[in-house]
Amino acid sequence: MIPASTKELINIADSKYAVVVATAKRARALSEKSKNNVDYRLSSMVTIALDELISGRIVIQQPGANKL
C-alpha cells in the first residue's frame, strides 16, 4: 500500500488535527481486532485507516457543527 499524500488529507476536514485524531482512533480499533493475528503491524493499521479516510468509508463528524 502506498501511504496517502498530504494534499489528499488536507481536503478531508477543516482541521489537520481532526484528520490525525480520526486516523488514530480508527487505527486503534483495527489493531484491537488484529492483535492475535500473526501478521499484525501497527504501521499497516495506520495505512489502512488513512485509506479508509480518503476513500470516504470513514467520515469525520465535528461535534457542535449543527448548532446555530
N, C-alpha and C positions, 0 to 999 in steps of 0.2 A: 504494500500500500504506500502511496505517495502522500506525505503529510499535506494538510491544507495550506494554502497560501494566505498571507496576512490580508491581502486585498479582498479575498472571499469572506474572511471572518469579520472584517470591519462592517460589511453591509448587512450583517445578520441582526445586530442590535444597536441601540443608541449608545451603549457603553461597552468599551472593550473589557471592562471588569465583569459585566454581565455574561459575556461570552466565556471568560475564564471560569467563573463560578458554575455556569451551566455545564461546561465540559468536565470540570472536576467532579460534580455531583453524578453525572452520567457515568464517568469512568469508574467511580467508586461503586456504583450499582452493578456495573458489568463485572468488576473484579470480585465482588462478593459472590456472584453467581459462579465464577470460574476458578475459585481458589483451589478446588480439588482437581482441577484439570492439569495434566502433565505439561501441556504447552503454555501454561499461564505466564504472562509477562505484562506488567503494568503499562509499559510503553505502548503495547499493542492495544490495550483498553482505551488509552487516551486517543490513539489514532482512530479507533472505531467510533468513539464519542464525537470527535471532530467531524468525521464523515457523516454521521447521523445529523449533526447540527447543520452542516452545509446542505445536505440533501433535503432538509425540511422535515425529517422524521421526528426531530426534537424541536420544539418551539419554546422560545424564551418568553415567559409572561412576567411583566413587571407589576409588582403589587401597587395598587392605587392608581393604575393607569386609566381606569374607567370613572374615577371620581371627578366631579366638576368643581 
